[in-house]
Amino acid sequence: MDQDTVRHMFIVGLRDAHAVEHQALGIMDRQIEHLAQYTEVEARLRSHRGETERQIERLEGILDALGDSPSAIKDAALKFGGSVAALSHALAPDEVIKNSLANYAFENYEAAAYKALIAMARAGGFEAAIPVLEESLREELAMATFLDEMLPRVIDRFLALRSQGEQASH
């Protein structure tokens, strides 16, 4: 395997993951504002926001160790895109359901991205990066599990609130 190719693709993947984490911040920031009726989800999103900030720092550390840096353009574009995506759900009468489904898919995407980065780190001999990436992977999988387990409860709460004529969308 050509090590220059592996290194290049690992850096591209790290930059992409960094931008995706910025996108996640944009999504979470918009959603956290709209979860008054779903306090457990709000609390977990706030907690995961902190994890996401640390994931960004970890990715920056790996890139720095490789003599590289994140892509400011990718970061800004995806953060803006995340805010727009979250805003588009805000107009839906079932905002919390749409966000729950999108968040579950997004967390699994992030987990897959970290798995790919771990495989590239192994292939390229970037052993120091593996435990750092594995920590972020564990956090993403834990968040995906939380969202999976919460979905039926969110649906039940949404339907109960709607049935009572109360604000249920967020």
C-alpha positions, 0 to 999 in steps of 0.5 A: 500500500502506498503510504503517501496515499494512505497519509493523504486520505487519512488527512482528508478524512480527519478534515472531513470529520472536523467539518462534520463535528462543526456541522453537528454543533450547528445542528445541536445549537439550533435544536437545544433551543427547541426542546422545552417539552423534552428535557431529557433529550435537551440535557443529553444534547447539551452533554453531547455538545461538550463531547463534540467540542472535545472531539474537535480538539482531538481531531485538531491534535491529530492533524497538528501531530501530522503537520496539518490543519483543519479546513476552515472553509469546510468547517464554516460551510458544514456548520452553516449547513447544519444550522439550515438543516435544523432550521428547516425542521423548525417549521414542521408540526412534528419538528422533534420527531424529524430531528430525532430521526435525523440525529439518529442517522447523523450519529451513526454516520459519525460513528462510521466515519470514526471507524473509517479513520481508525482503519486508515490510522492502522493502515498508515501506522498512525498508532497514536491517533487510534485511542483518540479516535476510539474515544470519539467513536465510543461517544458517538455510539453512546449518543446513537444508542441514547437516541435509539432508546429515546425515540419511542419515548419522544413519540409517546410524549409528542402524541400525548402533548398533541392529544391534549392540544399542547405545544408538542413539536418542540 
